[in-house]
Amino acid sequence: WSASAEVAVTVSALPAVAFADLDGQSCRAAALAVSARGLMNGVRVGGVDYFRPDTPMSRSEFLVTVMSAAGMLPPDSLTADDVDRALEPFADAGDVPAAMRPFYALALQKGTITGRTDAAGQQVLLPGGTISRAEAAVVLSNVIGYADRTTVSAFADSDALPVWSVPAFTSLRALGILQPPDGTANPSAVMTR
């Protein structure tokens, strides 16, 4: 047993932004949550705020958003030389935005991402390219650190899942993270905000 103690907790509500383009959207609650946490923001046009939920995300945007949401932030001890060394094997390392380079270095170090080989045989990251739902599922599953190795048919389109993405999709479904309203994974679709 420990001695009793009195604790005071102060809870402050974040100001809510009313995005004009979220009415009736199935992503409304999630969009407001990531906005309130400062993970994603919208744009203001003519005094009206828009979240732009149908705008495709780049690989960089998705990676940094997911890592930030999970508290997987580059440590202060990560030097510019460390970052350069981590990105050196990739032909397109120069395309990684400066503010995102430490996130890429950490993600590579942790095995969250691995890059890919392009048609010319070079290792690339494709930071400005779009990310498919299958690729996003793998990144998210890697950040969480959970991969269910079962091959349960959890989606109406399970036969369309790339083999390499099945553990990630199965895990995210089992954890309740991925609950598509229509029951489909739609793995080749581009990930949007």
ZALO-470421 format. One line per field, with one value per atom (N, C-alpha, C): residue number from 1; residue in three letters; x negated, z negated, y. Coordinates in steps of 0.2 Angstrom, whole numbers, plus 2048, in hexadecimal, padded with zeros to 3 digits. Layout:
pos <- c(NUM | ...)
code <- c(ala | ...)
east <- c(X | ...)
up <- c(Z | ...)
north <- c(Y | ...)
This chain:
pos <- c(1 | 1 | 1 | 2 | 2 | 2 | 3 | 3 | 3 | 4 | 4 | 4 | 5 | 5 | 5 | 6 | 6 | 6 | 7 | 7 | 7 | 8 | 8 | 8 | 9 | 9 | 9 | 10 | 10 | 10 | 11 | 11 | 11 | 12 | 12 | 12 | 13 | 13 | 13 | 14 | 14 | 14 | 15 | 15 | 15 | 16 | 16 | 16 | 17 | 17 | 17 | 18 | 18 | 18 | 19 | 19 | 19 | 20 | 20 | 20 | 21 | 21 | 21 | 22 | 22 | 22 | 23 | 23 | 23 | 24 | 24 | 24 | 25 | 25 | 25 | 26 | 26 | 26 | 27 | 27 | 27 | 28 | 28 | 28 | 29 | 29 | 29 | 30 | 30 | 30 | 31 | 31 | 31 | 32 | 32 | 32 | 33 | 33 | 33 | 34 | 34 | 34 | 35 | 35 | 35 | 36 | 36 | 36 | 37 | 37 | 37 | 38 | 38 | 38 | 39 | 39 | 39 | 40 | 40 | 40 | 41 | 41 | 41 | 42 | 42 | 42 | 43 | 43 | 43 | 44 | 44 | 44 | 45 | 45 | 45 | 46 | 46 | 46 | 47 | 47 | 47 | 48 | 48 | 48 | 49 | 49 | 49 | 50 | 50 | 50 | 51 | 51 | 51 | 52 | 52 | 52 | 53 | 53 | 53 | 54 | 54 | 54 | 55 | 55 | 55 | 56 | 56 | 56 | 57 | 57 | 57 | 58 | 58 | 58 | 59 | 59 | 59 | 60 | 60 | 60 | 61 | 61 | 61 | 62 | 62 | 62 | 63 | 63 | 63 | 64 | 64 | 64 | 65 | 65 | 65 | 66 | 66 | 66 | 67 | 67 | 67 | 68 | 68 | 68 | 69 | 69 | 69 | 70 | 70 | 70 | 71 | 71 | 71 | 72 | 72 | 72 | 73 | 73 | 73 | 74 | 74 | 74 | 75 | 75 | 75 | 76 | 76 | 76 | 77 | 77 | 77 | 78 | 78 | 78 | 79 | 79 | 79 | 80 | 80 | 80 | 81 | 81 | 81 | 82 | 82 | 82 | 83 | 83 | 83 | 84 | 84 | 84 | 85 | 85 | 85 | 86 | 86 | 86 | 87 | 87 | 87 | 88 | 88 | 88 | 89 | 89 | 89 | 90 | 90 | 90 | 91 | 91 | 91 | 92 | 92 | 92 | 93 | 93 | 93 | 94 | 94 | 94 | 95 | 95 | 95 | 96 | 96 | 96 | 97 | 97 | 97 | 98 | 98 | 98 | 99 | 99 | 99 | 100 | 100 | 100 | 101 | 101 | 101 | 102 | 102 | 102 | 103 | 103 | 103 | 104 | 104 | 104 | 105 | 105 | 105 | 106 | 106 | 106 | 107 | 107 | 107 | 108 | 108 | 108 | 109 | 109 | 109 | 110 | 110 | 110 | 111 | 111 | 111 | 112 | 112 | 112 | 113 | 113 | 113 | 114 | 114 | 114 | 115 | 115 | 115 | 116 | 116 | 116 | 117 | 117 | 117 | 118 | 118 | 118 | 119 | 119 | 119 | 120 | 120 | 120 | 121 | 121 | 121 | 122 | 122 | 122 | 123 | 123 | 123 | 124 | 124 | 124 | 125 | 125 | 125 | 126 | 126 | 126 | 127 | 127 | 127 | 128 | 128 | 128 | 129 | 129 | 129 | 130 | 130 | 130 | 131 | 131 | 131 | 132 | 132 | 132 | 133 | 133 | 133 | 134 | 134 | 134 | 135 | 135 | 135 | 136 | 136 | 136 | 137 | 137 | 137 | 138 | 138 | 138 | 139 | 139 | 139 | 140 | 140 | 140 | 141 | 141 | 141 | 142 | 142 | 142 | 143 | 143 | 143 | 144 | 144 | 144 | 145 | 145 | 145 | 146 | 146 | 146 | 147 | 147 | 147 | 148 | 148 | 148 | 149 | 149 | 149 | 150 | 150 | 150 | 151 | 151 | 151 | 152 | 152 | 152 | 153 | 153 | 153 | 154 | 154 | 154 | 155 | 155 | 155 | 156 | 156 | 156 | 157 | 157 | 157 | 158 | 158 | 158 | 159 | 159 | 159 | 160 | 160 | 160 | 161 | 161 | 161 | 162 | 162 | 162 | 163 | 163 | 163 | 164 | 164 | 164 | 165 | 165 | 165 | 166 | 166 | 166 | 167 | 167 | 167 | 168 | 168 | 168 | 169 | 169 | 169 | 170 | 170 | 170 | 171 | 171 | 171 | 172 | 172 | 172 | 173 | 173 | 173 | 174 | 174 | 174 | 175 | 175 | 175 | 176 | 176 | 176 | 177 | 177 | 177 | 178 | 178 | 178 | 179 | 179 | 179 | 180 | 180 | 180 | 181 | 181 | 181 | 182 | 182 | 182 | 183 | 183 | 183 | 184 | 184 | 184 | 185 | 185 | 185 | 186 | 186 | 186 | 187 | 187 | 187 | 188 | 188 | 188 | 189 | 189 | 189 | 190 | 190 | 190 | 191 | 191 | 191 | 192 | 192 | 192 | 193 | 193 | 193)
code <- c(trp | trp | trp | ser | ser | ser | ala | ala | ala | ser | ser | ser | ala | ala | ala | glu | glu | glu | val | val | val | ala | ala | ala | val | val | val | thr | thr | thr | val | val | val | ser | ser | ser | ala | ala | ala | leu | leu | leu | pro | pro | pro | ala | ala | ala | val | val | val | ala | ala | ala | phe | phe | phe | ala | ala | ala | asp | asp | asp | leu | leu | leu | asp | asp | asp | gly | gly | gly | gln | gln | gln | ser | ser | ser | cys | cys | cys | arg | arg | arg | ala | ala | ala | ala | ala | ala | ala | ala | ala | leu | leu | leu | ala | ala | ala | val | val | val | ser | ser | ser | ala | ala | ala | arg | arg | arg | gly | gly | gly | leu | leu | leu | met | met | met | asn | asn | asn | gly | gly | gly | val | val | val | arg | arg | arg | val | val | val | gly | gly | gly | gly | gly | gly | val | val | val | asp | asp | asp | tyr | tyr | tyr | phe | phe | phe | arg | arg | arg | pro | pro | pro | asp | asp | asp | thr | thr | thr | pro | pro | pro | met | met | met | ser | ser | ser | arg | arg | arg | ser | ser | ser | glu | glu | glu | phe | phe | phe | leu | leu | leu | val | val | val | thr | thr | thr | val | val | val | met | met | met | ser | ser | ser | ala | ala | ala | ala | ala | ala | gly | gly | gly | met | met | met | leu | leu | leu | pro | pro | pro | pro | pro | pro | asp | asp | asp | ser | ser | ser | leu | leu | leu | thr | thr | thr | ala | ala | ala | asp | asp | asp | asp | asp | asp | val | val | val | asp | asp | asp | arg | arg | arg | ala | ala | ala | leu | leu | leu | glu | glu | glu | pro | pro | pro | phe | phe | phe | ala | ala | ala | asp | asp | asp | ala | ala | ala | gly | gly | gly | asp | asp | asp | val | val | val | pro | pro | pro | ala | ala | ala | ala | ala | ala | met | met | met | arg | arg | arg | pro | pro | pro | phe | phe | phe | tyr | tyr | tyr | ala | ala | ala | leu | leu | leu | ala | ala | ala | leu | leu | leu | gln | gln | gln | lys | lys | lys | gly | gly | gly | thr | thr | thr | ile | ile | ile | thr | thr | thr | gly | gly | gly | arg | arg | arg | thr | thr | thr | asp | asp | asp | ala | ala | ala | ala | ala | ala | gly | gly | gly | gln | gln | gln | gln | gln | gln | val | val | val | leu | leu | leu | leu | leu | leu | pro | pro | pro | gly | gly | gly | gly | gly | gly | thr | thr | thr | ile | ile | ile | ser | ser | ser | arg | arg | arg | ala | ala | ala | glu | glu | glu | ala | ala | ala | ala | ala | ala | val | val | val | val | val | val | leu | leu | leu | ser | ser | ser | asn | asn | asn | val | val | val | ile | ile | ile | gly | gly | gly | tyr | tyr | tyr | ala | ala | ala | asp | asp | asp | arg | arg | arg | thr | thr | thr | thr | thr | thr | val | val | val | ser | ser | ser | ala | ala | ala | phe | phe | phe | ala | ala | ala | asp | asp | asp | ser | ser | ser | asp | asp | asp | ala | ala | ala | leu | leu | leu | pro | pro | pro | val | val | val | trp | trp | trp | ser | ser | ser | val | val | val | pro | pro | pro | ala | ala | ala | phe | phe | phe | thr | thr | thr | ser | ser | ser | leu | leu | leu | arg | arg | arg | ala | ala | ala | leu | leu | leu | gly | gly | gly | ile | ile | ile | leu | leu | leu | gln | gln | gln | pro | pro | pro | pro | pro | pro | asp | asp | asp | gly | gly | gly | thr | thr | thr | ala | ala | ala | asn | asn | asn | pro | pro | pro | ser | ser | ser | ala | ala | ala | val | val | val | met | met | met | thr | thr | thr | arg | arg | arg)
east <- c(7FC | 800 | 7FC | 7FE | 7FA | 7FF | 7FB | 7FF | 804 | 809 | 80E | 80B | 80D | 80B | 811 | 810 | 815 | 812 | 816 | 814 | 819 | 816 | 81A | 819 | 81E | 81E | 821 | 81E | 822 | 823 | 829 | 82A | 82C | 829 | 82B | 82D | 833 | 835 | 832 | 830 | 82D | 832 | 831 | 836 | 838 | 83E | 841 | 841 | 83F | 83F | 845 | 84A | 84F | 84D | 84C | 84A | 850 | 851 | 857 | 858 | 852 | 853 | 853 | 855 | 855 | 85C | 861 | 868 | 86A | 86D | 86F | 869 | 863 | 85D | 85C | 85B | 85A | 853 | 84F | 848 | 849 | 84E | 84F | 84C | 84E | 84B | 843 | 841 | 83A | 836 | 839 | 836 | 836 | 83B | 83B | 836 | 835 | 831 | 829 | 828 | 821 | 81F | 824 | 824 | 823 | 827 | 826 | 81F | 81D | 816 | 810 | 812 | 80D | 809 | 80B | 808 | 809 | 80F | 811 | 815 | 815 | 819 | 81C | 820 | 823 | 821 | 825 | 824 | 829 | 828 | 82D | 82E | 834 | 835 | 83B | 83A | 83F | 843 | 83F | 842 | 845 | 845 | 848 | 842 | 842 | 83D | 83F | 83B | 83C | 836 | 838 | 834 | 831 | 834 | 832 | 831 | 837 | 836 | 834 | 836 | 835 | 82E | 82A | 824 | 81F | 81C | 817 | 811 | 80F | 809 | 803 | 7FD | 7F7 | 7F4 | 7EF | 7EC | 7E9 | 7E6 | 7E3 | 7E8 | 7EE | 7F3 | 7F6 | 7F7 | 7FA | 7F5 | 7EF | 7EA | 7E9 | 7E8 | 7E7 | 7ED | 7F3 | 7FA | 7FA | 7F9 | 7FA | 7F5 | 7EF | 7E9 | 7EB | 7ED | 7EE | 7F4 | 7F9 | 7FF | 7FD | 7F9 | 7F6 | 7F1 | 7EF | 7EA | 7E3 | 7E2 | 7DC | 7D8 | 7D5 | 7D2 | 7CA | 7C7 | 7C0 | 7BC | 7B8 | 7B5 | 7B0 | 7AF | 7AA | 7A3 | 7A2 | 79B | 79A | 79F | 79E | 79B | 795 | 791 | 793 | 791 | 791 | 78D | 787 | 783 | 787 | 78A | 78E | 793 | 797 | 79C | 79A | 794 | 791 | 78F | 78C | 78A | 790 | 795 | 79B | 79E | 79E | 7A1 | 79C | 796 | 791 | 792 | 795 | 796 | 79B | 79F | 7A5 | 7A4 | 7A5 | 7A3 | 7A7 | 7AD | 7B1 | 7B1 | 7AC | 7AC | 7AC | 7AA | 7AA | 7B1 | 7B6 | 7BD | 7C1 | 7BE | 7C1 | 7C1 | 7C7 | 7C7 | 7C2 | 7BF | 7BA | 7BD | 7C3 | 7C6 | 7C8 | 7C9 | 7CB | 7C5 | 7BF | 7B9 | 7B8 | 7B8 | 7B7 | 7BC | 7C3 | 7C8 | 7C6 | 7C4 | 7C2 | 7BC | 7B7 | 7B1 | 7B4 | 7B8 | 7BA | 7BF | 7C3 | 7C7 | 7C3 | 7BE | 7B9 | 7B5 | 7B3 | 7B0 | 7B4 | 7BA | 7BF | 7C2 | 7C1 | 7C4 | 7CB | 7CD | 7D4 | 7D5 | 7D0 | 7D0 | 7CA | 7C9 | 7C3 | 7C2 | 7C6 | 7C5 | 7C7 | 7C5 | 7C6 | 7C1 | 7C1 | 7BC | 7C0 | 7BE | 7C1 | 7BF | 7C2 | 7C1 | 7BA | 7B6 | 7AF | 7AA | 7AE | 7AA | 7A7 | 7A9 | 7A7 | 7AC | 7A9 | 7AD | 7B0 | 7B7 | 7BA | 7C0 | 7C1 | 7C6 | 7CD | 7CC | 7D2 | 7D6 | 7D3 | 7D6 | 7DC | 7DB | 7E1 | 7E6 | 7E5 | 7EB | 7F0 | 7F6 | 7FC | 7FA | 7FE | 7FE | 804 | 804 | 80A | 80C | 813 | 815 | 811 | 80F | 80B | 805 | 801 | 7FB | 7FC | 801 | 803 | 804 | 808 | 809 | 803 | 7FE | 7F8 | 7F4 | 7F4 | 7F0 | 7F3 | 7FA | 7FD | 7FC | 7FD | 7FC | 7F5 | 7F0 | 7E9 | 7E8 | 7EB | 7EA | 7ED | 7F3 | 7F6 | 7F2 | 7EF | 7EB | 7EF | 7F4 | 7F9 | 7FA | 7F9 | 7FB | 7FE | 804 | 807 | 806 | 803 | 801 | 806 | 80C | 812 | 814 | 818 | 81A | 822 | 825 | 82C | 82F | 834 | 838 | 83C | 839 | 83C | 83F | 83E | 841 | 844 | 849 | 84D | 848 | 843 | 83E | 838 | 838 | 831 | 82D | 830 | 82C | 828 | 82A | 826 | 820 | 820 | 81A | 813 | 80E | 808 | 805 | 802 | 800 | 7FC | 7F8 | 7F3 | 7F7 | 7FE | 802 | 807 | 808 | 80D | 80C | 806 | 805 | 807 | 805 | 806 | 80E | 811 | 819 | 81C | 81A | 81D | 81C | 816 | 815 | 819 | 819 | 81D | 824 | 827 | 82E | 82F | 82B | 82B | 82B | 827 | 826 | 82C | 830 | 836 | 834 | 82E | 82B | 82E | 82F | 831 | 838 | 83D | 844 | 848 | 846 | 849 | 851 | 855 | 85C | 85F | 85B | 85E | 85B | 856 | 853 | 84D | 84B | 846 | 840 | 83A | 833 | 831 | 833 | 832 | 82A | 826 | 81F | 81B | 81D | 81A | 81C | 821 | 823 | 81E | 81D | 819 | 81B | 817 | 819 | 81A | 820 | 821 | 821 | 822 | 821 | 827)
up <- c(800 | 800 | 800 | 803 | 803 | 7FF | 7FD | 7FA | 7FF | 7FC | 801 | 803 | 809 | 80B | 80F | 80F | 812 | 819 | 81E | 825 | 828 | 82B | 82F | 836 | 83A | 841 | 845 | 849 | 84D | 854 | 857 | 85E | 861 | 867 | 86B | 872 | 874 | 87B | 880 | 885 | 88B | 88F | 892 | 896 | 89C | 89D | 8A3 | 8A9 | 8AF | 8B5 | 8B9 | 8BB | 8BF | 8C6 | 8C9 | 8D0 | 8D4 | 8D9 | 8DD | 8E2 | 8E3 | 8E8 | 8E4 | 8DE | 8DA | 8D8 | 8DA | 8D8 | 8DC | 8D9 | 8DC | 8DE | 8DC | 8DE | 8D9 | 8DB | 8D6 | 8D2 | 8D5 | 8D1 | 8CD | 8CC | 8C8 | 8C1 | 8BD | 8B6 | 8B6 | 8BB | 8BB | 8BD | 8C2 | 8C5 | 8BF | 8BB | 8B6 | 8B0 | 8AF | 8AA | 8AC | 8B2 | 8B4 | 8B5 | 8B6 | 8B6 | 8AF | 8AB | 8A4 | 8A1 | 8A3 | 8A0 | 8A4 | 8A9 | 8AC | 8B1 | 8B3 | 8B8 | 8BF | 8C0 | 8C7 | 8C6 | 8CB | 8CB | 8D2 | 8D2 | 8D9 | 8DC | 8E0 | 8E3 | 8E2 | 8E2 | 8E1 | 8E8 | 8EB | 8F1 | 8F0 | 8F1 | 8F0 | 8E9 | 8E4 | 8DD | 8DB | 8E0 | 8DF | 8DE | 8D9 | 8D8 | 8DC | 8E0 | 8E3 | 8E1 | 8E0 | 8DE | 8E4 | 8EA | 8F0 | 8EF | 8ED | 8EB | 8F1 | 8F7 | 8FD | 901 | 8FE | 901 | 8FF | 904 | 903 | 8FF | 8FB | 8F6 | 8FA | 8F9 | 8FB | 8F6 | 8F8 | 8F4 | 8EE | 8EF | 8E9 | 8E5 | 8E7 | 8E3 | 8DE | 8E2 | 8DE | 8D9 | 8DA | 8D6 | 8D0 | 8D1 | 8CB | 8C7 | 8CA | 8C6 | 8C2 | 8C4 | 8C0 | 8BB | 8BD | 8B7 | 8B2 | 8B4 | 8AF | 8AA | 8AD | 8AA | 8A4 | 8A6 | 8A2 | 89D | 89D | 899 | 89B | 8A1 | 8A4 | 8A7 | 8A2 | 8A5 | 8A5 | 8AA | 8AA | 8A3 | 8A0 | 89A | 89C | 896 | 897 | 899 | 897 | 898 | 89F | 8A3 | 8AA | 8AE | 8B0 | 8B3 | 8BB | 8BE | 8C5 | 8C9 | 8C6 | 8C9 | 8C9 | 8C3 | 8C2 | 8C8 | 8C9 | 8CE | 8D5 | 8D6 | 8DD | 8DE | 8D9 | 8DA | 8DB | 8D7 | 8D8 | 8DF | 8E2 | 8E8 | 8EE | 8ED | 8F2 | 8F7 | 8F5 | 8FA | 900 | 8FE | 903 | 908 | 90E | 914 | 913 | 910 | 910 | 909 | 905 | 8FE | 8FE | 903 | 904 | 905 | 907 | 907 | 901 | 8FC | 8F5 | 8F2 | 8F1 | 8EE | 8E7 | 8E7 | 8E1 | 8DA | 8D9 | 8D2 | 8D1 | 8D7 | 8D6 | 8D6 | 8D8 | 8D8 | 8D2 | 8CC | 8C5 | 8C4 | 8C7 | 8C6 | 8CA | 8D0 | 8D5 | 8D2 | 8CF | 8CC | 8C7 | 8C2 | 8BD | 8C0 | 8C4 | 8C7 | 8CB | 8CE | 8D1 | 8CC | 8C6 | 8C1 | 8BD | 8BD | 8B9 | 8BD | 8C4 | 8C8 | 8CA | 8C9 | 8CA | 8D2 | 8D5 | 8DD | 8DF | 8E5 | 8E8 | 8EF | 8F2 | 8F8 | 8FD | 904 | 909 | 90E | 913 | 918 | 91E | 922 | 928 | 92E | 934 | 93A | 93C | 93A | 93B | 937 | 932 | 92D | 927 | 926 | 921 | 91B | 915 | 90F | 90E | 90D | 90D | 907 | 905 | 900 | 903 | 909 | 90C | 907 | 903 | 8FE | 901 | 907 | 909 | 90D | 90E | 911 | 90C | 90F | 90B | 908 | 903 | 900 | 900 | 902 | 903 | 8FC | 8FB | 8F5 | 8F2 | 8F7 | 8F5 | 8F2 | 8F5 | 8F2 | 8EC | 8EB | 8E5 | 8DF | 8E1 | 8DC | 8D9 | 8DD | 8DB | 8D7 | 8D9 | 8D5 | 8CE | 8CE | 8C8 | 8C3 | 8C6 | 8C2 | 8BF | 8C3 | 8C1 | 8BB | 8BC | 8B7 | 8B0 | 8B1 | 8AB | 8A8 | 8AC | 8AA | 8A9 | 8AD | 8AC | 8B3 | 8B5 | 8BB | 8BA | 8BB | 8BA | 8C1 | 8C0 | 8C5 | 8C8 | 8C6 | 8C8 | 8CF | 8D3 | 8D9 | 8DA | 8D4 | 8D4 | 8D9 | 8DC | 8E1 | 8DD | 8DC | 8D8 | 8DC | 8E3 | 8E7 | 8ED | 8EF | 8F5 | 8FB | 8FC | 901 | 8FF | 8FA | 8F8 | 8FD | 903 | 908 | 90C | 90B | 90E | 90A | 904 | 900 | 902 | 903 | 905 | 8FF | 901 | 8FC | 8F6 | 8F8 | 8F3 | 8EE | 8F0 | 8EC | 8E7 | 8E8 | 8E5 | 8DD | 8DA | 8D3 | 8D0 | 8D4 | 8D2 | 8D2 | 8D7 | 8D7 | 8D2 | 8D1 | 8CC | 8C5 | 8C4 | 8BD | 8BC | 8C1 | 8C0 | 8BF | 8C3 | 8C2 | 8BB | 8B9 | 8B2 | 8AD | 8AD | 8A8 | 8A8 | 8AD | 8AE | 8B1 | 8B4 | 8B6 | 8BD | 8C1 | 8C8 | 8C8 | 8C9 | 8C9 | 8CF | 8D5 | 8DA | 8DA | 8DB | 8DB | 8E0 | 8E6 | 8EB | 8EB | 8E6 | 8E5 | 8EA | 8EE | 8F3 | 8F0 | 8F2 | 8F0 | 8F6 | 8FC | 902 | 902 | 902 | 901 | 906 | 90C | 911 | 911 | 90E | 90E | 90A | 90D | 90A | 903 | 8FE | 8F7 | 8F8 | 8F5 | 8F5 | 8ED | 8EC | 8E6 | 8E2)
north <- c(7FA | 800 | 806 | 80B | 811 | 817 | 81C | 821 | 825 | 827 | 82A | 831 | 834 | 83A | 83D | 844 | 848 | 84A | 849 | 84B | 850 | 855 | 85A | 859 | 858 | 858 | 85D | 860 | 866 | 863 | 863 | 861 | 867 | 869 | 86E | 86C | 86E | 86C | 870 | 86C | 870 | 873 | 879 | 87C | 878 | 877 | 872 | 877 | 874 | 877 | 874 | 878 | 875 | 875 | 870 | 86F | 86E | 873 | 873 | 86D | 869 | 863 | 85D | 85D | 856 | 854 | 859 | 857 | 851 | 84C | 846 | 841 | 842 | 83E | 839 | 833 | 82D | 82E | 833 | 834 | 83A | 83D | 843 | 843 | 83E | 83D | 83C | 838 | 837 | 83E | 841 | 847 | 84D | 84D | 852 | 850 | 84A | 847 | 849 | 847 | 849 | 850 | 854 | 85B | 85E | 85C | 85E | 85C | 856 | 854 | 858 | 85C | 85F | 85B | 855 | 850 | 852 | 855 | 857 | 85E | 862 | 868 | 869 | 86D | 86F | 875 | 878 | 87F | 883 | 88A | 88F | 892 | 892 | 896 | 89A | 8A1 | 8A5 | 8A5 | 8A4 | 8A4 | 89D | 898 | 892 | 88C | 888 | 883 | 87C | 879 | 873 | 86E | 868 | 863 | 85F | 85F | 85C | 854 | 851 | 849 | 845 | 847 | 843 | 845 | 849 | 84B | 845 | 842 | 83D | 83F | 83A | 83C | 839 | 83D | 83A | 835 | 832 | 82D | 830 | 836 | 83A | 83C | 83F | 841 | 83C | 836 | 830 | 82E | 82D | 82A | 82F | 835 | 83A | 83A | 83A | 83B | 835 | 82F | 829 | 828 | 82A | 82A | 82F | 834 | 83A | 838 | 835 | 832 | 82D | 829 | 823 | 826 | 82C | 82E | 82C | 82A | 827 | 82D | 831 | 837 | 836 | 839 | 839 | 83B | 838 | 83A | 840 | 844 | 84A | 847 | 841 | 83F | 83D | 83D | 83B | 841 | 840 | 846 | 846 | 84C | 84D | 847 | 846 | 840 | 83A | 838 | 832 | 831 | 837 | 837 | 836 | 83A | 839 | 832 | 82F | 828 | 823 | 824 | 820 | 820 | 827 | 828 | 827 | 826 | 825 | 820 | 81A | 815 | 816 | 81B | 81D | 822 | 820 | 825 | 82B | 82B | 831 | 834 | 833 | 836 | 83E | 841 | 848 | 84B | 846 | 848 | 848 | 845 | 845 | 84C | 84F | 856 | 856 | 85C | 85D | 85B | 85E | 85D | 855 | 852 | 84B | 846 | 848 | 844 | 840 | 843 | 83F | 83A | 83B | 836 | 830 | 831 | 82C | 828 | 82B | 828 | 823 | 826 | 821 | 81C | 81D | 818 | 812 | 814 | 80F | 80B | 80F | 80B | 806 | 808 | 804 | 7FE | 7FF | 7FA | 7FC | 802 | 804 | 804 | 806 | 807 | 804 | 801 | 7FF | 802 | 805 | 808 | 802 | 803 | 7FE | 7FF | 7FA | 7FB | 7FD | 802 | 805 | 801 | 803 | 7FF | 7FF | 804 | 805 | 801 | 7FE | 7FA | 7FE | 804 | 808 | 808 | 808 | 809 | 810 | 810 | 817 | 817 | 81D | 81E | 821 | 824 | 827 | 82C | 831 | 835 | 839 | 83B | 840 | 83C | 835 | 831 | 830 | 82E | 82C | 825 | 823 | 81D | 819 | 813 | 80F | 80D | 80B | 808 | 802 | 7FE | 7F8 | 7FA | 7FF | 801 | 805 | 809 | 80C | 808 | 802 | 7FD | 7FA | 7F9 | 7F6 | 7FB | 801 | 806 | 807 | 807 | 808 | 802 | 7FC | 7F6 | 7F6 | 7F8 | 7F8 | 7FD | 803 | 808 | 805 | 802 | 7FF | 7F9 | 7F6 | 7F0 | 7EA | 7E9 | 7E3 | 7E0 | 7DA | 7D7 | 7D0 | 7D0 | 7C9 | 7C5 | 7BF | 7BB | 7B7 | 7B7 | 7B3 | 7B6 | 7B2 | 7B4 | 7B4 | 7B6 | 7B6 | 7BB | 7B9 | 7BD | 7C2 | 7C8 | 7CD | 7D2 | 7D2 | 7D7 | 7D4 | 7D7 | 7D5 | 7D4 | 7D8 | 7D8 | 7D5 | 7D0 | 7CD | 7CA | 7C8 | 7C5 | 7CA | 7D0 | 7D6 | 7D8 | 7D6 | 7D8 | 7D5 | 7DA | 7D7 | 7D3 | 7CD | 7C8 | 7CC | 7D0 | 7D4 | 7D8 | 7DA | 7DE | 7DB | 7D4 | 7D0 | 7D1 | 7D0 | 7D0 | 7D7 | 7DC | 7E3 | 7E4 | 7E3 | 7E4 | 7E0 | 7D9 | 7D5 | 7D8 | 7DA | 7DD | 7E3 | 7E8 | 7EE | 7ED | 7E8 | 7E6 | 7E3 | 7DE | 7DB | 7E0 | 7E5 | 7EA | 7EF | 7EF | 7F4 | 7FA | 7FB | 801 | 802 | 7FD | 7FD | 7FA | 7FE | 7FC | 7FF | 7FD | 801 | 7FF | 805 | 804 | 7FF | 7FE | 7FA | 7F3 | 7F2 | 7EB | 7EA | 7EF | 7ED | 7F1 | 7EE | 7F1 | 7F6 | 7F4 | 7F9 | 7FA | 7F5 | 7F5 | 7FA | 7FA | 7FE | 805 | 807 | 80E | 812 | 819 | 81D | 820 | 820 | 823 | 82A | 82C | 833 | 835 | 83C | 83F | 83C)
